[in-house]
Amino acid sequence: MDFSGSDTVVGPASADLLPDTVTTAVKVVIVGGFGVGKTTLVGSISEIRPLTTEETMTQAGVGVDDPTGVERKTSTTVAMDFGRISISDKLVLYVFGTPGQERFWFLWNGLFEGALGAVVLVDTRRLEVSFEVIGRLEDRGVPFVVAVNGFPEAPSYPLDELRQALDLPADVPIVACDARSRRSSRDTLMTLMRYLYELAAPRVG
């Protein structure tokens, strides 16, 4: 077979290549209800061009998805988001964002395979969309931290009230987050990593 006229097969872009110094890769998952900012966070944090599966919202979601509070939203994740961030020369995080609509939650099984922990992104205007998400993580035994995404005009609550409203154990960290900001999103992921380290560290006494 003559391939002389065919296009040359090229590999991945140099920006997407994993540095040779990396020795450890950790998988974490970003979860939350519909429209809380998961795709935005993955996009802001990723050092490579993020993979997204956003599709235009159609009539198929009417009566199925609850757009209350996010009526201007025109697209939604239907499978997953994916990005990567280097924490050090040797450690990288693979970051997966889950779809928020309950009708796509069957995809969680594969997305959580091998994940060490999760960030639950919440919107204080719609805390109720986070209840079942947190319940599913607890049922799976997946460690998580809660990140409050700072939407404009979203109400602010004392930490104790938020913890009570979300029925969170005292040891689960709650942090403020701006999903649009790379620095803020990175700080949120570092909070998760520190929490996972504390859970894994042997307790003395």
C-alpha positions as CSV (number, residue, x, y, z in Angstrom):
1,M,0.0,0.0,0.0
2,D,1.4,3.4,-1.0
3,F,1.3,6.0,1.7
4,S,3.5,8.5,-0.1
5,G,0.6,10.9,-0.6
6,S,-0.9,10.5,2.9
7,D,-0.8,13.1,5.7
8,T,1.8,12.5,8.4
9,V,0.5,11.2,11.6
10,V,1.3,13.6,14.4
11,G,1.4,13.0,18.2
12,P,-0.1,15.1,20.9
13,A,0.7,18.8,21.2
14,S,3.9,19.5,23.2
15,A,1.8,21.5,25.7
16,D,-0.2,18.3,26.5
17,L,2.8,16.1,27.1
18,L,3.4,14.9,30.7
19,P,6.7,16.2,31.9
20,D,9.4,13.6,32.3
21,T,9.9,14.5,36.0
22,V,6.4,13.4,37.0
23,T,6.4,10.3,39.2
24,T,2.9,10.5,40.7
25,A,-0.5,11.3,39.2
26,V,-3.6,11.7,41.4
27,K,-7.2,11.6,40.1
28,V,-9.7,13.9,41.8
29,V,-13.3,14.7,40.8
30,I,-15.3,18.0,40.8
31,V,-19.0,17.4,41.6
32,G,-22.0,19.5,42.3
33,G,-25.5,20.2,41.2
34,F,-26.7,21.6,37.8
35,G,-25.0,24.9,37.0
36,V,-22.8,25.4,40.0
37,G,-19.6,26.0,38.0
38,K,-17.8,22.7,37.6
39,T,-16.9,23.2,33.9
40,T,-15.7,26.7,34.7
41,L,-13.4,25.4,37.5
42,V,-11.9,22.7,35.4
43,G,-11.3,25.2,32.6
44,S,-9.7,27.8,34.9
45,I,-7.3,25.3,36.6
46,S,-6.1,23.2,33.7
47,E,-2.6,23.8,32.3
48,I,-3.6,21.9,29.1
49,R,-6.5,22.7,26.9
50,P,-9.4,21.2,28.9
51,L,-11.7,18.5,27.4
52,T,-15.3,19.4,27.7
53,T,-18.5,17.7,26.6
54,E,-20.8,20.7,26.8
55,E,-23.8,20.6,24.5
56,T,-26.5,23.1,23.9
57,M,-29.5,22.7,26.1
58,T,-32.6,21.6,24.2
59,Q,-36.3,20.9,24.7
60,A,-35.3,17.4,25.8
61,G,-34.3,18.7,29.2
62,V,-37.6,20.6,29.8
63,G,-39.5,19.1,32.7
64,V,-36.4,16.9,33.5
65,D,-33.7,19.3,34.4
66,D,-34.4,22.0,37.0
67,P,-33.1,25.3,35.7
68,T,-34.3,27.3,38.7
69,G,-31.7,30.0,39.5
70,V,-29.7,29.3,36.3
71,E,-32.3,30.3,33.7
72,R,-29.7,31.9,31.5
73,K,-27.6,28.8,31.2
74,T,-27.6,27.6,27.5
75,S,-25.2,24.7,27.6
76,T,-24.5,21.8,29.9
77,T,-22.0,18.9,30.5
78,V,-23.4,15.6,29.2
79,A,-20.4,13.3,30.0
80,M,-17.4,14.9,31.8
81,D,-14.9,17.6,31.8
82,F,-11.1,16.9,32.1
83,G,-8.1,18.9,32.9
84,R,-4.6,18.6,34.4
85,I,-2.6,20.7,36.8
86,S,1.0,20.2,38.1
87,I,1.3,20.6,41.8
88,S,5.1,20.1,41.7
89,D,7.7,18.7,39.3
90,K,6.8,15.2,40.5
91,L,3.0,15.4,41.2
92,V,0.1,16.1,38.9
93,L,-3.6,16.1,39.4
94,Y,-6.0,14.8,36.8
95,V,-9.2,16.7,37.4
96,F,-12.5,15.3,36.2
97,G,-15.8,17.3,36.3
98,T,-19.1,15.4,36.5
99,P,-22.4,16.2,34.8
100,G,-24.8,18.0,37.2
101,Q,-28.1,16.7,36.0
102,E,-29.4,13.6,37.8
103,R,-30.3,11.9,34.5
104,F,-26.5,11.7,33.8
105,W,-25.4,10.5,37.2
106,F,-25.0,6.9,36.0
107,L,-21.7,8.2,34.5
108,W,-20.4,8.7,38.0
109,N,-19.4,5.1,38.4
110,G,-16.7,5.3,35.8
111,L,-15.6,8.8,36.7
112,F,-15.0,7.9,40.3
113,E,-13.0,4.8,39.5
114,G,-9.6,5.3,41.0
115,A,-10.4,8.8,42.4
116,L,-8.8,9.7,45.7
117,G,-11.2,12.4,46.6
118,A,-13.7,15.1,45.4
119,V,-14.5,18.8,45.6
120,V,-18.2,19.5,46.0
121,L,-18.9,22.9,44.4
122,V,-22.0,24.6,45.9
123,D,-24.0,27.7,45.1
124,T,-25.5,29.4,48.2
125,R,-28.5,30.5,46.1
126,R,-29.4,26.8,45.6
127,L,-28.0,24.8,48.4
128,E,-30.6,22.2,48.0
129,V,-29.1,20.9,44.7
130,S,-26.0,19.8,46.7
131,F,-27.8,17.6,49.3
132,E,-28.1,14.4,47.1
133,V,-24.6,15.0,45.7
134,I,-23.1,15.0,49.1
135,G,-25.2,12.0,50.1
136,R,-23.9,10.0,47.1
137,L,-20.3,10.7,48.1
138,E,-20.9,9.7,51.6
139,D,-22.5,6.4,50.4
140,R,-19.5,5.7,48.3
141,G,-17.1,6.6,51.1
142,V,-15.3,9.2,49.0
143,P,-13.5,11.9,51.0
144,F,-14.5,15.4,49.9
145,V,-14.2,19.1,50.7
146,V,-16.9,21.7,50.0
147,A,-16.1,24.8,48.0
148,V,-18.6,27.7,48.0
149,N,-18.5,29.3,44.5
150,G,-18.9,33.0,44.8
151,F,-21.7,33.9,42.4
152,P,-22.7,37.6,42.2
153,E,-25.6,38.4,44.5
154,A,-25.3,35.0,46.2
155,P,-26.1,35.2,49.9
156,S,-23.2,34.7,52.4
157,Y,-23.7,32.5,55.4
158,P,-21.6,31.9,58.5
159,L,-19.6,28.8,58.4
160,D,-21.5,27.1,61.1
161,E,-24.8,27.7,59.4
162,L,-23.5,26.3,56.1
163,R,-22.1,23.2,57.8
164,Q,-25.5,22.7,59.5
165,A,-27.5,23.3,56.3
166,L,-25.4,20.7,54.4
167,D,-25.3,18.3,57.4
168,L,-21.5,18.1,57.2
169,P,-19.2,16.4,59.8
170,A,-17.0,18.8,61.7
171,D,-13.8,17.7,60.0
172,V,-14.9,18.3,56.4
173,P,-13.3,21.5,55.2
174,I,-15.4,24.3,53.7
175,V,-13.7,27.0,51.6
176,A,-14.6,30.0,49.5
177,C,-13.9,29.6,45.8
178,D,-14.1,31.7,42.7
179,A,-14.3,29.0,39.9
180,R,-13.2,31.6,37.3
181,S,-9.9,32.2,39.1
182,R,-7.0,29.8,38.5
183,R,-5.4,30.7,41.8
184,S,-8.6,30.3,43.8
185,S,-9.4,27.0,42.1
186,R,-5.9,25.8,42.8
187,D,-6.2,26.7,46.4
188,T,-9.4,24.7,46.6
189,L,-7.6,21.6,45.2
190,M,-4.8,22.1,47.6
191,T,-7.3,22.1,50.5
192,L,-8.5,18.7,49.2
193,M,-5.0,17.4,49.0
194,R,-4.1,18.5,52.5
195,Y,-7.4,16.9,53.8
196,L,-6.6,13.6,52.0
197,Y,-3.1,13.7,53.5
198,E,-4.5,14.3,57.0
199,L,-6.9,11.3,56.5
200,A,-4.1,9.1,55.4
201,A,-1.6,10.2,58.1
202,P,-1.3,7.8,61.0
203,R,-2.8,9.1,64.1
204,V,-0.6,9.3,67.2
205,G,-2.0,8.6,70.7
